Amino acid sequence: MNLSLHHLVREPKIKLDKNPLLLLLHGYGSNEEDLFSFASELPEEYYVISARAPYDMMYGSYAWYAINFDADENKFSDIGQAQESRDIIANFIDELIANYPIDSENVTLIGFSQGTILSYAVALSYPQKVQRLVAMSGYLNTEIAINDFKNNDFSNLKIFASHGTVDQVIPVEWARKSIPVIESLDIPIVYKEYPVGHGVAPQNFFDFKNWLQS
């Protein structure tokens, strides 16, 4: 199937007329195999689809947008590329619904790191396409969302966010700062921290799975 993003699919073990979707979005410099490695642990009624980011960094590494460093080692995100990826993902959700028996009213994004930054941008820009978001080890960058995202209807959106307290890649403070912004939009959010670095703790995995099924 030739869709706009290369992806891996775990079919649901329990087939319904339309099955819910878990769309996995990996971090910077990783690939679609990364989060897909725990697909077998995810609830059986879901399509689990792991997408590969569009920017090829060579040697099996991909990015949703470039991160550049200046002479003083300040990091700059390529916001233009990030916004393009935001719309590629939004369009990809439509393609998946058109090509697989997926329930368009039951779409969950699961992001890690840069994949979380993109997941927030997609969910806040196009909340009609996403009902739930699992945001691991990332943060909200409102510059990547559409301009007037605050006017959107978020009544069907729920968020589970988590972060490692000793994350050296994305400081936990950045995740904490995202929470009041989400709350100001009246979006229900569960936020948890774990004593780990830039990775998914087993307890984190267990907690978001419970949240999905509750």
C-alpha positions in Angstrom: 0.0 0.0 0.0 1.6 3.2 -1.1 0.7 5.8 1.5 2.5 9.1 2.2 4.5 7.7 5.1 6.3 4.3 5.3 4.8 2.3 8.1 4.5 -1.0 10.0 1.2 -2.5 10.8 0.1 -4.9 13.6 -3.4 -6.0 12.7 -6.0 -6.2 15.6 -6.4 -9.7 17.0 -10.0 -8.9 17.7 -11.6 -7.8 14.4 -14.5 -5.4 14.5 -16.3 -3.7 11.7 -14.1 -0.7 12.4 -11.1 -1.0 14.8 -9.5 1.8 16.9 -6.1 3.0 15.9 -2.9 3.6 17.8 -0.5 5.6 15.6 3.1 5.5 16.9 5.4 8.4 16.1 9.1 7.9 16.9 11.7 10.4 18.1 14.5 12.3 16.3 17.1 10.0 14.7 15.1 6.8 15.2 12.8 4.9 12.9 9.5 3.1 12.8 10.9 -0.1 14.3 11.6 1.6 17.6 8.2 2.0 19.2 6.8 -0.9 17.1 8.9 -3.2 19.3 6.2 -3.0 22.0 3.3 -3.4 19.6 2.6 -7.0 20.8 2.0 -5.6 24.3 -0.7 -3.2 23.2 -4.4 -3.9 23.5 -5.6 -6.5 21.0 -8.5 -4.6 19.5 -6.3 -1.9 18.1 -4.6 -1.4 14.7 -1.1 -0.5 15.8 0.6 1.5 13.1 4.1 2.9 13.4 5.1 5.6 10.9 8.5 6.5 9.7 9.4 10.2 9.8 9.9 11.8 6.3 13.5 13.3 6.7 16.2 10.7 6.1 19.3 11.3 8.2 21.1 8.2 6.8 21.8 4.8 8.4 18.2 4.0 9.3 17.7 7.3 11.2 14.8 9.6 10.4 13.5 13.0 11.7 10.2 14.8 11.7 12.2 18.1 11.3 15.8 19.2 11.4 17.5 20.4 14.6 20.4 22.7 13.8 23.1 24.0 16.1 24.7 27.5 15.7 28.3 28.4 16.6 27.4 28.7 20.3 25.8 25.3 20.3 22.3 26.8 20.6 19.7 24.4 19.2 17.2 25.6 16.5 14.2 23.6 15.4 13.2 23.9 11.7 9.7 25.1 12.4 8.8 25.1 8.7 9.7 21.4 8.4 7.9 20.7 11.6 4.7 22.3 10.3 5.0 20.3 7.1 5.4 17.1 9.1 2.3 18.1 11.2 0.2 18.2 8.0 1.8 15.1 6.6 0.7 13.2 9.7 -2.8 14.7 9.7 -3.1 13.6 6.0 -1.7 10.2 6.8 -4.4 9.6 9.4 -7.0 10.3 6.7 -5.1 7.8 4.4 -5.1 5.1 7.0 -8.9 5.5 7.6 -9.5 5.3 3.9 -7.3 2.2 3.4 -7.8 0.2 6.6 -11.1 -0.6 8.5 -10.2 2.0 11.2 -12.8 3.9 13.3 -12.2 7.6 12.6 -13.8 8.4 16.0 -11.2 6.4 17.8 -7.7 7.5 16.9 -4.9 7.7 19.5 -1.4 9.2 18.8 1.5 7.8 20.8 4.6 9.9 20.5 8.1 9.7 22.0 10.4 12.8 22.1 10.2 14.6 18.7 7.2 12.3 17.9 5.5 13.8 21.0 6.2 17.3 19.9 4.5 16.5 16.6 1.6 14.6 18.2 0.8 17.7 20.3 0.9 19.9 17.2 -1.4 17.5 15.2 -3.9 17.0 18.1 -4.2 20.7 18.9 -4.4 21.7 15.2 -6.8 19.0 14.1 -8.6 17.7 17.2 -11.4 16.4 15.0 -8.9 13.7 13.8 -7.4 12.7 17.2 -9.3 11.6 20.3 -6.4 10.7 22.5 -2.8 11.5 22.8 0.0 9.7 24.7 2.9 12.2 25.0 6.0 10.6 26.3 9.3 12.5 26.9 8.4 15.5 24.8 6.7 18.9 25.2 4.2 21.3 23.6 5.7 23.7 21.1 2.7 25.9 20.1 4.7 27.4 17.1 4.2 24.1 15.3 0.4 24.2 15.7 -1.8 26.1 13.3 -2.1 29.8 14.1 -5.6 29.9 15.6 -5.5 26.5 17.3 -6.9 27.9 20.5 -10.3 28.4 18.8 -10.6 24.6 18.1 -13.1 22.4 19.7 -11.2 20.1 22.1 -14.2 18.5 23.8 -13.3 15.0 22.5 -9.6 15.2 23.2 -7.8 13.6 26.2 -4.1 13.5 26.9 -1.7 11.3 28.9 1.7 12.9 29.3 4.8 11.5 31.0 8.5 12.4 31.4 11.6 11.1 33.1 12.8 13.3 35.9 16.5 12.9 34.9 16.0 13.3 31.1 19.2 15.0 29.7 17.8 15.3 26.2 14.5 17.2 26.9 14.5 18.7 30.4 11.5 17.7 32.6 10.8 21.4 33.1 9.8 21.7 29.4 7.2 19.0 29.9 5.9 20.6 33.1 5.5 24.0 31.4 3.2 22.3 28.8 0.7 21.2 31.4 -0.9 24.6 32.3 -1.2 25.4 28.6 -3.2 22.2 28.0 -5.3 22.8 31.1 -6.0 26.4 29.9 -7.7 24.8 26.8 -9.9 22.7 29.1 -8.3 19.5 27.8 -8.3 16.7 30.4 -4.6 15.7 31.0 -3.0 13.1 33.2 0.7 13.9 33.8 3.2 11.5 35.4 6.9 11.5 36.0 9.3 8.6 36.4 12.8 8.4 37.8 14.4 7.7 34.4 16.3 9.5 31.6 15.2 9.9 28.0 13.3 6.6 27.6 10.1 4.8 28.5 10.0 3.2 31.9 8.1 -0.1 32.3 5.8 1.6 34.8 5.1 4.4 32.2 4.1 1.8 29.6 1.8 0.1 32.1 0.2 3.4 33.2 -0.6 4.6 29.7 -2.0 1.2 28.8 -4.3 1.4 31.8 -5.2 5.0 30.8 -6.1 3.8 27.3 -8.4 1.1 28.6 -10.1 3.1 31.3 
